[in-house]
């Protein structure tokens, strides 16, 4: 669950995070991340907000 839109979240190694998760799902409460990029890695992604 991504609750903040801090710039540090953009530079995280999402591929490494994906590999470490049992159920790779992101709930982005600010639509901060690029859906296409995150889904290309393999995450299930839901965005909420503007």
C-alpha distance matrix in Angstrom:
0.0 3.8 6.2 9.3 11.5 13.4 15.7 14.9 11.6 14.0 16.2 14.0 15.6 13.2 16.0 16.2 12.5 13.1 16.2 14.8 12.3 14.1 12.1 10.6 8.0 5.5 4.6 6.0 7.6 10.5 11.4 11.7 11.7 14.7 14.0 17.2 16.6 13.2 14.9 18.0 16.5 15.7 12.1 11.6 9.9 9.6 10.0 11.0 13.5 16.5
3.8 0.0 3.8 5.9 7.7 9.7 12.1 11.8 8.6 11.0 13.6 12.1 14.4 12.5 15.9 16.3 13.0 14.0 17.4 16.3 14.5 16.9 15.0 12.8 10.4 6.9 6.0 4.7 6.1 7.8 9.1 8.6 9.2 12.6 12.9 16.2 15.4 12.6 15.0 17.9 16.5 16.6 13.1 13.1 10.7 10.3 9.4 10.2 11.9 14.4
6.2 3.8 0.0 3.8 7.0 9.2 12.4 12.7 10.3 13.0 15.7 14.7 17.5 16.0 19.5 19.7 16.4 17.8 21.0 19.7 17.9 20.1 18.2 16.3 13.7 10.4 8.3 6.6 5.5 7.1 9.8 9.6 11.4 15.0 15.5 19.1 18.5 16.0 18.4 21.4 20.2 20.3 16.8 16.4 13.7 12.4 10.8 10.2 11.0 13.6
9.3 5.9 3.8 0.0 3.8 5.7 9.2 10.0 8.4 11.0 13.7 13.5 16.8 15.9 19.7 20.0 17.1 18.9 22.1 21.0 19.8 22.4 20.8 18.5 16.2 12.6 11.1 8.4 7.5 7.1 9.9 8.4 10.7 14.5 15.9 19.3 18.3 16.5 19.3 21.9 20.8 21.5 18.4 18.5 15.6 14.6 12.4 11.9 11.7 13.4
11.5 7.7 7.0 3.8 0.0 3.8 6.4 8.4 7.0 8.5 11.7 12.4 15.8 15.1 18.9 19.7 17.4 19.0 22.4 21.8 20.9 23.8 22.1 19.3 17.1 13.4 12.4 9.0 8.7 6.6 8.5 5.9 8.6 12.1 14.2 17.4 16.4 15.2 18.3 20.5 19.8 21.0 18.3 18.7 15.6 14.9 12.3 12.3 11.6 12.3
13.4 9.7 9.2 5.7 3.8 0.0 3.8 5.4 5.8 7.7 10.0 11.0 14.7 14.9 18.7 19.0 17.1 19.4 22.4 21.6 21.3 24.5 23.4 20.6 19.0 15.5 15.1 12.1 12.2 10.4 12.1 8.9 10.7 14.1 16.6 19.4 17.7 16.7 20.2 21.9 20.7 22.4 19.9 20.9 18.2 18.0 15.7 16.0 15.4 15.9
15.7 12.1 12.4 9.2 6.4 3.8 0.0 3.8 5.4 5.6 7.3 9.5 13.1 13.9 17.5 18.1 16.8 19.1 22.0 21.7 21.9 25.3 24.4 21.2 20.0 16.7 16.9 13.8 14.7 12.5 13.1 9.4 10.3 13.1 16.2 18.3 16.2 15.9 19.6 20.7 19.6 21.8 19.9 21.4 18.9 19.3 17.1 17.9 17.3 17.3
14.9 11.8 12.7 10.0 8.4 5.4 3.8 0.0 3.8 5.4 5.5 6.7 10.4 11.8 15.3 15.2 14.1 16.9 19.3 18.8 19.4 23.0 22.5 19.5 18.9 16.0 16.9 14.4 15.8 14.4 15.0 11.4 11.4 14.3 17.0 18.9 16.3 15.6 19.3 20.2 18.5 20.7 18.9 20.9 18.8 19.7 18.2 19.4 19.5 20.0
11.6 8.6 10.3 8.4 7.0 5.8 5.4 3.8 0.0 3.8 5.5 5.5 9.0 9.2 13.0 13.3 11.6 14.0 16.8 16.4 16.5 20.0 19.2 16.0 15.2 12.2 13.2 10.9 12.8 11.9 12.1 8.8 8.3 11.4 13.7 15.9 13.5 12.2 15.9 17.2 15.5 17.4 15.3 17.1 15.0 16.0 14.8 16.3 16.9 17.8
14.0 11.0 13.0 11.0 8.5 7.7 5.6 5.4 3.8 0.0 3.8 5.7 8.7 8.9 12.3 13.6 12.6 14.4 17.3 17.8 18.0 21.4 20.4 16.9 16.2 13.4 14.6 12.1 14.2 12.6 11.8 8.3 7.0 9.1 12.1 13.7 11.1 10.8 14.6 15.3 14.1 16.6 15.1 17.1 15.0 16.3 14.9 16.9 17.3 17.5
16.2 13.6 15.7 13.7 11.7 10.0 7.3 5.5 5.5 3.8 0.0 3.8 6.5 8.3 11.2 11.9 11.8 14.1 16.4 16.8 17.9 21.5 21.2 17.7 17.8 15.5 17.3 15.2 17.6 16.3 15.5 12.0 10.3 12.0 14.8 15.7 12.5 12.4 16.1 16.2 14.4 17.2 16.3 18.9 17.5 19.3 18.3 20.4 21.0 21.3
14.0 12.1 14.7 13.5 12.4 11.0 9.5 6.7 5.5 5.7 3.8 0.0 3.8 5.6 8.7 8.7 8.2 10.9 13.1 13.2 14.3 18.0 18.0 14.8 15.3 13.4 15.6 14.3 17.0 16.5 15.9 12.9 10.9 12.9 14.8 15.9 12.7 11.5 15.1 15.4 12.9 15.3 14.2 17.0 16.0 18.1 17.8 20.1 21.3 22.2
15.6 14.4 17.5 16.8 15.8 14.7 13.1 10.4 9.0 8.7 6.5 3.8 0.0 3.8 5.5 5.4 6.4 8.7 10.2 11.0 12.8 16.4 16.7 13.6 14.9 13.9 16.8 16.2 19.3 19.1 18.0 15.4 12.6 13.8 15.2 15.6 12.0 10.9 14.1 13.7 10.7 13.3 13.0 16.3 16.1 18.9 19.2 22.0 23.5 24.6
13.2 12.5 16.0 15.9 15.1 14.9 13.9 11.8 9.2 8.9 8.3 5.6 3.8 0.0 3.8 5.4 4.9 5.9 8.6 9.8 10.5 14.0 13.7 10.2 11.4 10.6 13.8 13.5 17.0 17.2 15.7 13.7 10.6 11.5 12.2 12.7 9.5 7.6 10.5 10.7 7.6 9.8 9.2 12.5 12.5 15.4 16.2 19.2 21.2 22.4
16.0 15.9 19.5 19.7 18.9 18.7 17.5 15.3 13.0 12.3 11.2 8.7 5.5 3.8 0.0 3.8 5.4 5.0 6.3 8.8 10.2 13.3 13.5 10.3 12.5 12.8 16.3 16.6 20.2 20.6 18.8 17.1 13.7 13.9 14.0 13.6 10.4 8.8 10.8 9.9 6.3 8.6 9.4 13.1 14.0 17.5 18.7 22.0 24.3 25.5
16.2 16.3 19.7 20.0 19.7 19.0 18.1 15.2 13.3 13.6 11.9 8.7 5.4 5.4 3.8 0.0 3.8 5.4 5.1 6.4 9.0 12.3 13.5 11.0 13.5 14.0 17.5 18.0 21.4 22.0 20.8 18.9 15.9 16.8 17.1 17.2 13.9 12.0 14.1 13.6 9.8 11.4 11.7 15.2 16.3 19.5 20.8 23.8 26.1 27.6
12.5 13.0 16.4 17.1 17.4 17.1 16.8 14.1 11.6 12.6 11.8 8.2 6.4 4.9 5.4 3.8 0.0 3.8 5.4 5.2 6.4 10.1 10.8 8.3 10.5 10.7 14.1 14.9 18.2 19.3 18.4 16.8 14.2 15.6 15.6 16.5 13.7 10.9 13.1 13.6 10.1 10.8 9.8 12.9 13.7 16.7 18.0 20.8 23.2 25.1
13.1 14.0 17.8 18.9 19.0 19.4 19.1 16.9 14.0 14.4 14.1 10.9 8.7 5.9 5.0 5.4 3.8 0.0 3.8 5.5 5.4 8.4 8.5 5.7 8.6 9.8 13.6 14.9 18.5 19.8 18.3 17.4 14.3 15.1 14.2 14.7 12.3 9.4 10.5 11.1 7.5 7.4 6.9 10.2 11.8 15.2 17.2 20.3 23.1 25.0
16.2 17.4 21.0 22.1 22.4 22.4 22.0 19.3 16.8 17.3 16.4 13.1 10.2 8.6 6.3 5.1 5.4 3.8 0.0 3.8 5.7 8.1 9.7 8.1 11.6 13.4 17.1 18.6 22.1 23.5 22.1 21.0 18.0 18.6 17.8 17.9 15.3 12.8 13.6 13.4 9.7 9.6 10.0 13.2 15.4 18.7 20.9 24.0 26.9 28.8
14.8 16.3 19.7 21.0 21.8 21.6 21.7 18.8 16.4 17.8 16.8 13.2 11.0 9.8 8.8 6.4 5.2 5.5 3.8 0.0 3.8 6.7 9.1 8.4 11.6 13.2 16.6 18.3 21.5 23.2 22.4 21.4 18.8 20.1 19.4 20.1 17.7 14.7 15.9 16.4 12.7 12.3 11.7 14.4 16.2 19.2 21.2 24.0 26.8 29.0
12.3 14.5 17.9 19.8 20.9 21.3 21.9 19.4 16.5 18.0 17.9 14.3 12.8 10.5 10.2 9.0 6.4 5.4 5.7 3.8 0.0 3.8 5.5 5.2 8.3 10.5 13.8 16.1 19.2 21.3 20.6 20.1 17.7 19.1 17.9 19.0 17.1 13.7 14.4 15.7 12.4 11.1 9.7 11.6 13.6 16.3 18.7 21.3 24.4 26.9
14.1 16.9 20.1 22.4 23.8 24.5 25.3 23.0 20.0 21.4 21.5 18.0 16.4 14.0 13.3 12.3 10.1 8.4 8.1 6.7 3.8 0.0 3.8 6.1 9.1 12.2 15.1 18.0 20.9 23.4 22.7 22.7 20.4 21.6 19.8 20.8 19.4 16.0 15.8 17.3 14.4 12.2 10.9 12.0 14.6 17.1 20.0 22.6 25.9 28.7
12.1 15.0 18.2 20.8 22.1 23.4 24.4 22.5 19.2 20.4 21.2 18.0 16.7 13.7 13.5 13.5 10.8 8.5 9.7 9.1 5.5 3.8 0.0 3.8 5.9 9.4 12.1 15.3 18.2 20.8 19.9 20.4 18.2 19.2 17.1 18.3 17.5 13.9 13.3 15.4 13.1 10.4 8.5 8.6 11.3 13.7 16.8 19.4 22.9 25.6
10.6 12.8 16.3 18.5 19.3 20.6 21.2 19.5 16.0 16.9 17.7 14.8 13.6 10.2 10.3 11.0 8.3 5.7 8.1 8.4 5.2 6.1 3.8 0.0 3.8 6.9 10.3 12.8 16.2 18.3 17.0 17.2 14.7 15.6 13.7 14.9 13.8 10.2 10.1 12.2 9.8 7.5 5.1 6.4 8.7 11.6 14.4 17.4 20.7 23.1
8.0 10.4 13.7 16.2 17.1 19.0 20.0 18.9 15.2 16.2 17.8 15.3 14.9 11.4 12.5 13.5 10.5 8.6 11.6 11.6 8.3 9.1 5.9 3.8 0.0 3.8 6.7 9.7 12.8 15.2 14.0 14.8 12.8 14.0 11.8 13.8 13.4 9.7 9.6 12.6 11.1 8.9 5.4 4.6 5.8 8.1 11.0 13.7 17.2 19.8
5.5 6.9 10.4 12.6 13.4 15.5 16.7 16.0 12.2 13.4 15.5 13.4 13.9 10.6 12.8 14.0 10.7 9.8 13.4 13.2 10.5 12.2 9.4 6.9 3.8 0.0 3.8 6.0 9.4 11.5 10.5 11.2 9.6 11.5 9.8 12.6 12.2 8.6 9.6 12.9 11.7 10.5 6.8 6.3 4.9 6.4 8.2 10.8 14.0 16.5
4.6 6.0 8.3 11.1 12.4 15.1 16.9 16.9 13.2 14.6 17.3 15.6 16.8 13.8 16.3 17.5 14.1 13.6 17.1 16.6 13.8 15.1 12.1 10.3 6.7 3.8 0.0 3.8 6.2 9.1 8.8 10.4 10.1 12.3 10.7 14.1 14.4 11.2 12.1 15.6 15.0 13.9 10.1 8.6 6.0 5.0 5.9 7.6 10.9 13.9
6.0 4.7 6.6 8.4 9.0 12.1 13.8 14.4 10.9 12.1 15.2 14.3 16.2 13.5 16.6 18.0 14.9 14.9 18.6 18.3 16.1 18.0 15.3 12.8 9.7 6.0 3.8 0.0 3.8 5.6 5.5 6.7 7.3 10.1 9.5 13.2 13.4 10.8 12.5 15.8 15.5 15.2 11.8 10.8 7.5 6.2 4.7 6.1 8.5 11.0
7.6 6.1 5.5 7.5 8.7 12.2 14.7 15.8 12.8 14.2 17.6 17.0 19.3 17.0 20.2 21.4 18.2 18.5 22.1 21.5 19.2 20.9 18.2 16.2 12.8 9.4 6.2 3.8 0.0 3.8 6.0 7.8 9.8 12.7 12.4 16.2 16.7 14.5 16.1 19.4 19.2 18.9 15.5 14.1 10.8 8.4 5.9 4.7 6.0 9.2
10.5 7.8 7.1 7.1 6.6 10.4 12.5 14.4 11.9 12.6 16.3 16.5 19.1 17.2 20.6 22.0 19.3 19.8 23.5 23.2 21.3 23.4 20.8 18.3 15.2 11.5 9.1 5.6 3.8 0.0 3.8 5.1 8.3 11.0 11.7 15.4 15.8 14.4 16.4 19.4 19.5 19.9 16.8 15.9 12.3 10.2 6.9 5.8 5.1 6.8
11.4 9.1 9.8 9.9 8.5 12.1 13.1 15.0 12.1 11.8 15.5 15.9 18.0 15.7 18.8 20.8 18.4 18.3 22.1 22.4 20.6 22.7 19.9 17.0 14.0 10.5 8.8 5.5 6.0 3.8 0.0 3.8 5.8 7.7 8.1 11.7 12.6 11.5 13.3 16.2 16.8 17.3 14.5 13.7 10.0 8.4 4.9 5.8 6.0 6.8
11.7 8.6 9.6 8.4 5.9 8.9 9.4 11.4 8.8 8.3 12.0 12.9 15.4 13.7 17.1 18.9 16.8 17.4 21.0 21.4 20.1 22.7 20.4 17.2 14.8 11.2 10.4 6.7 7.8 5.1 3.8 0.0 3.8 6.7 8.7 11.9 11.7 11.0 13.7 15.9 16.1 17.3 14.8 15.0 11.5 11.0 8.2 9.3 9.2 9.4
11.7 9.2 11.4 10.7 8.6 10.7 10.3 11.4 8.3 7.0 10.3 10.9 12.6 10.6 13.7 15.9 14.2 14.3 18.0 18.8 17.7 20.4 18.2 14.7 12.8 9.6 10.1 7.3 9.8 8.3 5.8 3.8 0.0 3.8 6.0 8.8 8.0 7.3 10.3 12.3 12.4 13.9 11.8 12.5 9.6 10.2 8.5 11.0 11.8 12.2
14.7 12.6 15.0 14.5 12.1 14.1 13.1 14.3 11.4 9.1 12.0 12.9 13.8 11.5 13.9 16.8 15.6 15.1 18.6 20.1 19.1 21.6 19.2 15.6 14.0 11.5 12.3 10.1 12.7 11.0 7.7 6.7 3.8 0.0 3.8 5.5 5.4 6.3 8.6 10.1 11.2 12.9 11.6 12.5 9.9 11.0 9.7 12.6 13.5 13.2
14.0 12.9 15.5 15.9 14.2 16.6 16.2 17.0 13.7 12.1 14.8 14.8 15.2 12.2 14.0 17.1 15.6 14.2 17.8 19.4 17.9 19.8 17.1 13.7 11.8 9.8 10.7 9.5 12.4 11.7 8.1 8.7 6.0 3.8 0.0 3.8 5.5 5.2 6.0 8.4 10.0 10.7 9.3 9.4 6.9 8.3 8.0 11.5 13.2 13.5
17.2 16.2 19.1 19.3 17.4 19.4 18.3 18.9 15.9 13.7 15.7 15.9 15.6 12.7 13.6 17.2 16.5 14.7 17.9 20.1 19.0 20.8 18.3 14.9 13.8 12.6 14.1 13.2 16.2 15.4 11.7 11.9 8.8 5.5 3.8 0.0 3.8 5.6 5.3 6.0 8.7 9.9 9.9 10.7 9.3 11.4 11.6 15.1 16.8 16.7
16.6 15.4 18.5 18.3 16.4 17.7 16.2 16.3 13.5 11.1 12.5 12.7 12.0 9.5 10.4 13.9 13.7 12.3 15.3 17.7 17.1 19.4 17.5 13.8 13.4 12.2 14.4 13.4 16.7 15.8 12.6 11.7 8.0 5.4 5.5 3.8 0.0 3.8 5.5 5.1 6.5 9.0 9.3 11.2 10.3 12.9 13.2 16.6 18.3 18.4
13.2 12.6 16.0 16.5 15.2 16.7 15.9 15.6 12.2 10.8 12.4 11.5 10.9 7.6 8.8 12.0 10.9 9.4 12.8 14.7 13.7 16.0 13.9 10.2 9.7 8.6 11.2 10.8 14.5 14.4 11.5 11.0 7.3 6.3 5.2 5.6 3.8 0.0 3.8 5.4 5.3 6.7 5.9 8.0 7.2 10.3 11.2 14.8 17.0 17.9
14.9 15.0 18.4 19.3 18.3 20.2 19.6 19.3 15.9 14.6 16.1 15.1 14.1 10.5 10.8 14.1 13.1 10.5 13.6 15.9 14.4 15.8 13.3 10.1 9.6 9.6 12.1 12.5 16.1 16.4 13.3 13.7 10.3 8.6 6.0 5.3 5.5 3.8 0.0 3.8 5.3 5.0 5.0 6.3 6.6 10.0 11.7 15.5 18.1 19.1
18.0 17.9 21.4 21.9 20.5 21.9 20.7 20.2 17.2 15.3 16.2 15.4 13.7 10.7 9.9 13.6 13.6 11.1 13.4 16.4 15.7 17.3 15.4 12.2 12.6 12.9 15.6 15.8 19.4 19.4 16.2 15.9 12.3 10.1 8.4 6.0 5.1 5.4 3.8 0.0 3.8 5.3 7.4 9.6 10.4 13.8 15.3 19.0 21.3 21.9
16.5 16.5 20.2 20.8 19.8 20.7 19.6 18.5 15.5 14.1 14.4 12.9 10.7 7.6 6.3 9.8 10.1 7.5 9.7 12.7 12.4 14.4 13.1 9.8 11.1 11.7 15.0 15.5 19.2 19.5 16.8 16.1 12.4 11.2 10.0 8.7 6.5 5.3 5.3 3.8 0.0 3.8 6.0 9.4 10.6 14.3 16.0 19.7 22.1 23.2
15.7 16.6 20.3 21.5 21.0 22.4 21.8 20.7 17.4 16.6 17.2 15.3 13.3 9.8 8.6 11.4 10.8 7.4 9.6 12.3 11.1 12.2 10.4 7.5 8.9 10.5 13.9 15.2 18.9 19.9 17.3 17.3 13.9 12.9 10.7 9.9 9.0 6.7 5.0 5.3 3.8 0.0 3.8 6.7 9.1 12.9 15.3 19.0 21.9 23.4
12.1 13.1 16.8 18.4 18.3 19.9 19.9 18.9 15.3 15.1 16.3 14.2 13.0 9.2 9.4 11.7 9.8 6.9 10.0 11.7 9.7 10.9 8.5 5.1 5.4 6.8 10.1 11.8 15.5 16.8 14.5 14.8 11.8 11.6 9.3 9.9 9.3 5.9 5.0 7.4 6.0 3.8 0.0 3.8 5.9 9.6 12.2 15.8 18.9 20.7
11.6 13.1 16.4 18.5 18.7 20.9 21.4 20.9 17.1 17.1 18.9 17.0 16.3 12.5 13.1 15.2 12.9 10.2 13.2 14.4 11.6 12.0 8.6 6.4 4.6 6.3 8.6 10.8 14.1 15.9 13.7 15.0 12.5 12.5 9.4 10.7 11.2 8.0 6.3 9.6 9.4 6.7 3.8 0.0 3.8 7.0 10.3 13.7 17.1 19.2
9.9 10.7 13.7 15.6 15.6 18.2 18.9 18.8 15.0 15.0 17.5 16.0 16.1 12.5 14.0 16.3 13.7 11.8 15.4 16.2 13.6 14.6 11.3 8.7 5.8 4.9 6.0 7.5 10.8 12.3 10.0 11.5 9.6 9.9 6.9 9.3 10.3 7.2 6.6 10.4 10.6 9.1 5.9 3.8 0.0 3.8 6.6 10.1 13.4 15.4
9.6 10.3 12.4 14.6 14.9 18.0 19.3 19.7 16.0 16.3 19.3 18.1 18.9 15.4 17.5 19.5 16.7 15.2 18.7 19.2 16.3 17.1 13.7 11.6 8.1 6.4 5.0 6.2 8.4 10.2 8.4 11.0 10.2 11.0 8.3 11.4 12.9 10.3 10.0 13.8 14.3 12.9 9.6 7.0 3.8 0.0 3.8 6.7 10.3 12.7
10.0 9.4 10.8 12.4 12.3 15.7 17.1 18.2 14.8 14.9 18.3 17.8 19.2 16.2 18.7 20.8 18.0 17.2 20.9 21.2 18.7 20.0 16.8 14.4 11.0 8.2 5.9 4.7 5.9 6.9 4.9 8.2 8.5 9.7 8.0 11.6 13.2 11.2 11.7 15.3 16.0 15.3 12.2 10.3 6.6 3.8 0.0 3.8 6.8 9.0
11.0 10.2 10.2 11.9 12.3 16.0 17.9 19.4 16.3 16.9 20.4 20.1 22.0 19.2 22.0 23.8 20.8 20.3 24.0 24.0 21.3 22.6 19.4 17.4 13.7 10.8 7.6 6.1 4.7 5.8 5.8 9.3 11.0 12.6 11.5 15.1 16.6 14.8 15.5 19.0 19.7 19.0 15.8 13.7 10.1 6.7 3.8 0.0 3.8 7.0
13.5 11.9 11.0 11.7 11.6 15.4 17.3 19.5 16.9 17.3 21.0 21.3 23.5 21.2 24.3 26.1 23.2 23.1 26.9 26.8 24.4 25.9 22.9 20.7 17.2 14.0 10.9 8.5 6.0 5.1 6.0 9.2 11.8 13.5 13.2 16.8 18.3 17.0 18.1 21.3 22.1 21.9 18.9 17.1 13.4 10.3 6.8 3.8 0.0 3.7
16.5 14.4 13.6 13.4 12.3 15.9 17.3 20.0 17.8 17.5 21.3 22.2 24.6 22.4 25.5 27.6 25.1 25.0 28.8 29.0 26.9 28.7 25.6 23.1 19.8 16.5 13.9 11.0 9.2 6.8 6.8 9.4 12.2 13.2 13.5 16.7 18.4 17.9 19.1 21.9 23.2 23.4 20.7 19.2 15.4 12.7 9.0 7.0 3.7 0.0
